Amino acid sequence: MLQTDASITERIQAYAGAIAMVAVATLIGLWIAPRWGTAPVDMIYLPAVLAAAALWGLGPGLAAGLAAAVAYNFFFTEPLHTLQMYHVTDIVTVVILLIVALVTSQLAAGIRSQAQLAASHAARNATIAGFAGRLLSSSSETEIAETACAELHRLFGSNAMLVSGLPQPDLIAAMPVGNRLTPSDIAAAALTLESGEPAGRGTSRLQPAEWVFYPVRSGSAVIAAAGLARDDGVPPVAEEQIPLLDNLLDQLALALERARADSDRREVGSLRERDRLRSALLSSVGHDLRTPLTAIIGAAAELRRARANDPELLATIESEAGKLERYISNLLDMARIEAGAVKLKTECVDLVDAVAAALKDLRQGLASREVGVDLPADLPLVRADPQLLHHCLINLIDNAARYSGADGPIWIAANAVRGDVKLTIEDRGPGLPVDRERALDVFTRLEGSDRRGGAGLGLAIVKGFAEAMGASVTAGNRKDGQGAAFSLCFPKALVVSERVDAG
């Protein structure tokens, strides 16, 4: 209402100014006419008409032209002090004054419109540049959101907030601090994040919401939603301000993407450094422990040859030393896998012989338990690295022995299905929880399962070596639910041929 009253006042002042200019020109003409005649008087009115049209536009310009024509006709054409015109030249003068007013006002209006447009663009560009500069001074996503809300609050005179996340939008920042969302506002924010279209009060979607939410896009993805609202319920952004808001939100999207990229880069750098330190630690520990361990195993062997007085204690030393040796080997193998230093020497391998070799090396640890083996005599050969496969089998069988209890049985079976060969090792422990595949990750402990002891390296090494050979490992539970089952799977491409039973 105040803006309308001010506009009317300005228009009245413009028309009054135009009439005043014509009045001044008339007074000058009345002073000139008795001295030099009426011939130059018509030229006196041209500056007044031009000035009125240039300063105030078409309406005041035409009013000035019409007033000039009437004044010229009334005061300076015969018969004087009437509006009658008997000479063609007088009629032409009046028409020219009106044409001048029309043309001049159109030209002036165009120039003024271009100047206003240029000023508007300059102001908008300055606003966008200032907004982007303030965002650049913020580093984290939260700081950027807080800066953006403060700037939107200042520029549009509205409450501002930034939300993200689906299906339940989370409030990142708000200005003034403490603003909260009603259920209808949350629904509007979720709709904007999902559809990429404005939603809320004043839009075609979810009118009951108090806030209007606008999408913050990065490419085709909507990464956040900016909410604006006024306390008096008036639409927070006028129609002519929408382009400015869109540009500001584009700058906000760039800043958020920059912050997220910086965060990802720092995280990747941290992970890379952590992996480097872990690999160095694994390698150092493995090499530093191997020498004294070799001495312990050699001393135990000498004691056995010397027929030591306590065979049971000697067996314990040998067994625990063997476990420690396998653990150190696992450390070194893990370092090799993570460093990408695993080199293959692929051969045709008989899984029957490979399982027998692994059981032979583990005979001391398996002496007191039942080990069932079901390997068909016609099981196909597979292409594999014998040493890596041996490590895989050692770790799988040792894992099953460790978690089957003191004397729990172990079952080893293999079969060929649709050209693939699968070797499965089952135990009689508690089994694996739902996230069973994590059992194959390095240094992993699974709550609610029997995989809580040890270093968590053995199964990860099996996975790494298997993948290096082109095979795969799966973790699961027995069909009867009485233990875990780990399978080493060789795809058809690694299967050499079918065996033929000589009998």
C-alpha positions in Angstrom: 0.0 0.0 0.0 2.8 2.4 0.8 4.5 1.6 -2.4 1.3 2.3 -4.4 0.9 5.7 -2.7 4.5 6.6 -3.4 4.1 5.7 -7.0 0.9 7.9 -7.4 2.8 10.8 -5.8 5.7 10.4 -8.2 3.3 10.4 -11.2 1.5 13.5 -10.0 4.8 15.3 -9.5 5.9 14.3 -13.0 2.8 15.7 -14.7 3.1 18.9 -12.5 6.7 19.3 -13.6 5.8 18.9 -17.3 3.1 21.6 -17.0 5.4 23.8 -15.0 8.0 23.6 -17.8 5.4 24.5 -20.4 4.3 27.4 -18.2 7.9 28.7 -18.0 8.3 28.4 -21.7 5.0 30.4 -22.2 6.3 33.2 -19.9 9.5 33.4 -21.9 7.4 33.5 -25.1 5.3 36.3 -23.8 8.4 38.2 -23.1 9.9 37.5 -26.6 6.8 38.0 -28.7 6.4 41.9 -28.3 10.1 42.4 -29.2 10.8 39.9 -32.0 7.4 38.5 -32.9 5.8 35.0 -32.5 8.0 33.2 -35.1 10.7 32.0 -32.6 8.2 31.3 -29.9 7.3 27.8 -31.1 11.0 26.8 -30.7 10.8 27.8 -27.0 8.4 25.0 -26.3 10.6 22.3 -27.8 13.1 22.1 -24.9 10.2 21.9 -22.4 8.6 19.0 -24.3 11.9 17.2 -24.8 12.9 17.6 -21.2 9.5 16.3 -19.9 9.5 13.3 -22.2 13.2 12.4 -21.3 12.8 12.8 -17.6 9.4 11.3 -16.9 8.3 9.2 -19.9 5.5 9.0 -22.4 2.6 10.3 -20.3 4.2 13.5 -18.9 5.8 14.1 -22.3 2.5 13.9 -24.2 0.9 16.2 -21.5 3.7 18.7 -22.0 3.2 18.5 -25.8 -0.5 19.0 -25.5 -0.1 21.9 -23.0 2.5 23.5 -25.3 0.2 23.3 -28.3 -2.8 24.8 -26.4 -0.6 27.5 -24.9 0.9 28.4 -28.2 -2.5 28.5 -29.9 -4.0 30.5 -27.1 -1.3 33.1 -26.6 0.5 33.4 -29.9 -1.8 32.6 -32.9 -4.5 34.7 -34.4 -7.0 35.3 -33.1 -5.3 35.7 -29.7 -6.7 34.3 -26.5 -8.9 31.7 -28.3 -8.3 28.1 -29.3 -9.3 28.7 -32.9 -6.6 28.3 -35.6 -6.9 29.9 -39.1 -3.5 29.3 -40.5 -2.1 25.9 -41.6 1.3 26.8 -40.2 -0.2 27.0 -36.7 -1.9 23.6 -37.1 1.4 22.1 -38.3 3.3 23.6 -35.3 0.9 22.0 -32.9 1.0 18.6 -34.6 4.9 18.8 -34.6 4.9 19.6 -30.9 2.8 16.4 -30.2 5.0 14.2 -32.5 8.1 15.5 -30.8 6.7 14.6 -27.4 5.7 11.1 -28.6 9.0 10.2 -30.3 11.2 11.8 -27.6 9.3 10.0 -24.8 9.7 6.6 -26.6 13.4 7.1 -27.1 13.9 8.3 -23.6 11.9 5.4 -22.2 14.0 2.9 -24.2 17.2 4.5 -23.0 16.0 4.6 -19.4 14.8 1.0 -19.6 18.2 -0.1 -20.9 19.9 1.8 -18.1 17.7 0.3 -15.5 18.3 -3.2 -16.9 22.1 -2.6 -16.9 21.9 -1.3 -13.4 19.8 -4.2 -12.3 22.2 -6.7 -13.9 25.2 -5.0 -12.3 23.5 -5.1 -8.9 22.5 -8.7 -9.3 26.0 -9.7 -10.4 27.5 -7.8 -7.5 25.1 -9.6 -5.1 26.0 -13.0 -6.6 29.7 -12.2 -6.4 29.4 -11.1 -2.8 27.4 -14.2 -1.9 29.9 -16.5 -3.6 32.8 -14.7 -1.9 31.3 -15.2 1.5 30.7 -18.9 0.8 34.3 -19.3 -0.2 35.4 -18.1 3.2 33.6 -21.1 4.7 35.1 -24.5 4.6 32.8 -27.2 6.1 29.3 -28.0 4.9 27.8 -26.7 8.1 29.6 -23.4 7.9 28.6 -22.9 4.2 24.9 -23.6 5.2 25.0 -21.1 8.0 26.6 -18.4 5.8 24.1 -19.1 3.0 21.1 -18.8 5.4 22.5 -15.6 6.9 22.9 -14.1 3.4 19.5 -15.2 2.2 18.0 -13.7 5.4 19.7 -10.4 4.7 19.0 -10.2 0.9 15.3 -11.2 1.0 14.3 -10.1 4.4 13.0 -13.6 5.1 13.6 -16.4 7.5 15.9 -18.9 5.9 17.0 -22.5 6.4 18.8 -25.3 4.5 17.7 -29.0 4.7 18.9 -32.2 3.1 18.4 -35.9 3.2 15.6 -38.3 2.3 13.2 -39.7 3.3 13.4 -37.5 6.4 14.9 -34.1 5.7 17.4 -32.9 8.3 17.9 -29.3 9.2 21.5 -28.2 8.5 21.3 -24.5 9.4 18.7 -21.8 10.0 18.5 -18.0 10.3 17.3 -16.9 12.8 18.6 -19.8 14.8 15.8 -21.9 16.4 13.4 -22.1 13.5 11.6 -25.4 13.4 9.6 -27.3 10.8 6.0 -28.4 11.1 5.0 -31.8 9.6 3.6 -30.0 6.5 6.9 -28.1 6.1 8.8 -31.4 6.4 6.6 -32.9 3.7 7.2 -29.8 1.4 10.9 -30.1 1.9 10.9 -33.8 1.1 8.8 -33.1 -2.0 11.3 -30.5 -3.2 14.3 -32.9 -2.5 12.6 -35.7 -4.4 11.0 -33.8 -7.3 13.5 -30.9 -7.8 10.5 -28.4 -7.9 9.6 -25.6 -5.5 7.0 -26.6 -2.9 5.2 -24.9 0.0 3.2 -21.7 0.5 2.5 -19.8 -2.7 3.4 -22.7 -5.0 1.1 -25.3 -6.6 2.2 -28.0 -4.1 1.5 -28.3 -0.4 -0.1 -24.9 0.1 -0.6 -25.4 3.9 3.2 -25.3 4.6 4.5 -22.1 6.2 7.8 -22.3 4.2 8.6 -22.2 0.5 11.4 -24.7 -0.4 13.6 -24.2 -3.5 15.9 -27.0 -4.8 19.6 -26.7 -4.6 20.9 -28.6 -7.7 24.2 -30.1 -8.6 23.8 -31.2 -12.2 20.7 -33.3 -12.3 20.8 -34.2 -8.6 19.1 -32.2 -5.8 21.6 -32.1 -2.9 19.6 -29.8 -0.6 16.5 -27.6 -0.3 16.6 -23.9 0.7 13.5 -22.8 2.7 12.3 -19.2 2.9 9.4 -17.7 4.9 8.2 -14.4 6.2 6.6 -13.8 9.5 3.7 -11.8 7.9 2.9 -14.6 5.5 3.8 -12.6 2.4 5.6 -14.7 -0.3 9.3 -14.4 0.6 10.5 -13.9 -3.0 8.9 -11.7 -5.6 8.5 -13.0 -9.1 11.2 -10.7 -10.5 13.6 -11.9 -7.8 13.4 -15.6 -8.8 16.3 -15.4 -11.3 18.5 -13.8 -8.6 17.5 -16.6 -6.1 18.3 -19.3 -8.7 21.8 -17.9 -9.3 22.4 -17.7 -5.5 21.3 -21.3 -5.1 23.6 -22.3 -8.0 26.5 -20.7 -6.1 25.4 -22.5 -2.9 25.4 -25.9 -4.8 28.9 -25.3 -6.0 30.1 -24.4 -2.5 28.5 -27.5 -1.0 30.0 -29.7 -3.7 33.4 -28.2 -3.0 33.0 -28.8 0.7 32.0 -32.4 0.1 34.9 -33.0 -2.4 37.3 -31.5 0.1 35.9 -33.9 2.8 36.2 -36.9 0.5 39.8 -35.9 -0.4 40.8 -35.6 3.2 39.1 -39.0 4.0 40.9 -40.7 1.1 44.2 -39.2 2.1 43.6 -40.4 5.7 42.7 -43.9 4.5 45.7 -44.0 2.2 48.0 -43.0 5.0 46.4 -45.5 7.4 46.8 -48.3 4.8 50.4 -47.3 4.3 51.2 -47.4 8.0 49.3 -50.7 8.5 51.2 -52.3 5.6 54.5 -51.1 7.0 53.5 -52.4 10.5 52.5 -55.8 9.1 55.7 -56.1 7.2 57.9 -55.0 10.1 56.2 -57.2 12.7 56.3 -60.2 10.3 60.0 -59.9 9.6 61.0 -59.0 13.2 59.2 -62.0 14.7 60.1 -64.6 12.1 63.8 -64.9 13.1 63.2 -65.6 16.9 60.3 -67.9 16.0 62.4 -69.9 13.7 64.9 -70.3 16.5 62.1 -71.5 18.9 60.9 -74.1 16.4 64.4 -75.3 15.8 65.1 -75.6 19.5 61.8 -77.6 20.0 62.9 -79.9 17.2 66.3 -80.5 18.9 64.5 -81.2 22.2 62.3 -83.8 20.6 65.4 -85.5 19.0 67.0 -85.4 22.4 64.0 -87.2 23.9 63.0 -84.4 26.4 61.6 -85.4 29.7 58.2 -83.7 29.1 56.8 -84.7 25.7 53.4 -83.0 26.4 55.1 -79.6 27.1 57.2 -80.0 24.0 54.1 -80.7 21.9 52.5 -77.6 23.3 55.6 -75.6 22.4 55.6 -77.0 18.9 51.9 -76.5 18.4 51.9 -72.9 19.6 55.0 -72.1 17.7 53.4 -73.5 14.6 50.3 -71.2 15.2 52.6 -68.2 15.7 54.4 -69.1 12.5 51.2 -69.2 10.5 50.1 -65.9 12.0 53.3 -64.3 10.9 53.0 -65.8 7.5 49.5 -64.3 7.4 50.8 -60.9 8.3 53.3 -61.0 5.4 50.8 -62.4 3.0 48.3 -59.6 3.9 51.1 -57.1 3.3 51.7 -58.7 -0.1 48.0 -58.6 -1.0 47.5 -55.0 -0.1 50.7 -54.0 -1.8 49.6 -55.8 -5.0 52.7 -57.9 -4.9 51.0 -61.3 -5.3 52.6 -63.1 -8.3 50.9 -66.1 -9.7 52.5 -69.4 -10.9 49.5 -71.1 -12.3 49.5 -74.9 -12.7 46.9 -77.7 -13.0 46.1 -78.7 -9.4 44.4 -81.7 -8.1 42.2 -80.6 -5.2 42.4 -84.0 -3.6 46.2 -83.8 -3.3 45.9 -80.1 -2.2 43.5 -81.0 0.6 45.7 -83.9 1.7 48.8 -81.7 1.8 47.0 -79.1 3.9 45.7 -81.7 6.4 49.3 -83.1 6.6 50.7 -79.7 7.6 48.0 -79.3 10.2 48.1 -82.8 11.6 49.3 -81.8 15.0 46.4 -79.3 15.6 43.9 -81.8 14.1 45.1 -84.9 15.9 42.3 -84.9 18.5 39.3 -84.2 16.3 37.4 -85.9 13.5 37.9 -84.6 10.0 35.6 -85.9 7.3 36.6 -85.6 3.7 34.3 -86.2 0.7 36.2 -85.5 -2.5 35.1 -87.4 -5.6 37.8 -89.3 -7.4 36.6 -87.8 -10.7 36.8 -84.2 -9.4 38.1 -82.0 -12.2 41.5 -80.4 -12.0 41.6 -76.6 -11.6 44.1 -74.0 -12.7 45.6 -72.3 -9.6 48.8 -71.3 -7.9 49.7 -74.3 -5.7 51.3 -72.2 -3.0 48.5 -69.7 -2.8 45.9 -72.5 -2.8 47.8 -74.2 0.0 47.7 -71.0 2.1 43.9 -70.8 1.4 43.3 -74.3 2.5 45.5 -74.0 5.6 43.6 -70.9 6.7 40.2 -72.3 6.0 40.8 -75.6 7.8 42.6 -73.9 10.7 39.7 -71.4 11.0 37.2 -74.3 11.2 39.3 -76.1 13.8 39.6 -72.9 15.9 35.9 -72.4 16.1 34.6 -75.9 16.3 35.3 -76.3 20.0 37.9 -78.6 21.6 36.9 -81.7 19.6 34.2 -80.5 17.2 34.3 -82.3 13.8 35.3 -80.7 10.5 33.8 -81.6 7.2 35.5 -81.0 3.8 33.6 -81.7 0.6 33.8 -80.7 -3.1 31.6 -81.1 -6.1 31.3 -79.8 -9.7 28.1 -78.0 -10.6 27.4 -76.6 -14.1 31.1 -76.6 -14.9 32.2 -74.8 -11.7 34.0 -76.5 -8.9 33.2 -75.7 -5.2 35.3 -76.8 -2.2 33.4 -76.4 1.1 34.8 -76.5 4.6 32.2 -76.8 7.4 32.6 -76.6 11.2 30.3 -77.2 14.2 30.6 -73.8 15.9 27.8 -71.2 16.5 28.0 -70.0 12.9 27.9 -66.5 11.4 25.4 -63.6 11.9 23.4 -61.9 9.2 26.4 -59.8 8.0 28.3 -62.9 7.3 30.2 -61.6 4.3 32.1 -59.2 6.6 33.9 -62.3 8.0 36.1 -62.1 4.9 37.3 -58.6 5.6 40.6 -57.9 7.3 40.6 -57.3 11.1 36.9 -58.0 11.3 35.1 -59.2 14.4 31.5 -60.3 14.1 29.4 -59.8 17.1 27.0 -62.6 17.8 29.2 -65.2 16.1 32.1 -67.4 16.9 34.5 -65.2 14.9 35.7 -63.0 17.8 39.2 -64.3 18.5 42.4 -64.0 16.5 43.6 -61.2 14.4 41.0 -61.5 11.6 43.7 -62.0 8.9 43.2 -65.7 7.9 39.9 -65.3 6.0 40.9 -62.0 4.5 44.0 -63.7 3.1 41.9 -66.5 1.7 39.7 -63.9 0.0 42.8 -62.0 -1.4 44.6 -65.1 -2.7 41.4 -66.6 -4.1 40.6 -63.4 -6.0 44.2 -63.2 -7.3 43.8 -66.7 -8.8 40.4 -65.8 -10.3 38.4 -67.8 -7.8 36.1 -66.5 -5.1 35.2 -67.3 -1.4 31.7 -67.3 0.1 30.8 -67.3 3.8 27.6 -68.8 5.2 26.2 -71.3 7.6 25.5 -75.0 7.3 22.1 -76.0 6.0 21.2 -77.4 9.4 22.3 -74.2 11.1 24.9 -76.1 13.3 28.0 -74.2 12.2 29.7 -72.1 9.6 30.5 -73.1 6.0 33.2 -71.4 3.8 33.4 -72.3 0.1 36.2 -71.8 -2.3 34.7 -71.5 -5.8 36.5 -72.1 -9.1 34.6 -70.8 -12.1 34.3 -72.8 -15.3 37.2 -70.9 -16.9 39.6 -72.3 -14.3 38.4 -75.9 -14.6 40.7 -78.0 -16.7 38.9 -81.2 -17.5 36.6 -83.9 -16.3 38.2 -87.0 -14.8 37.3 -90.5 -16.1 37.1 -93.3 -13.5 39.4 -96.1 -14.5 37.1 -98.7 -13.0 
